[in-house]
């Protein structure tokens, strides 16, 4: 089984949702199935800046 993980950001405007659909369709055309999404904190620059939240999508190919 192969996994692929990519950052999908944290913006959920109509345009961003359409872009996300295109990402999922692109991964599906490569043989990957959507598995899950989870939230992570990214540290600020050099670990001293403001942390930001983003989301990672997980895809799986059997």
Secondary structure, DSSP 4 states (H G I P E B T S, - for coil): -EEEEEEEES--SHHHHHHHHHHHHHHHHTT-EEEEEEEEEEP-GGGTS--EEEEEEEEEE-
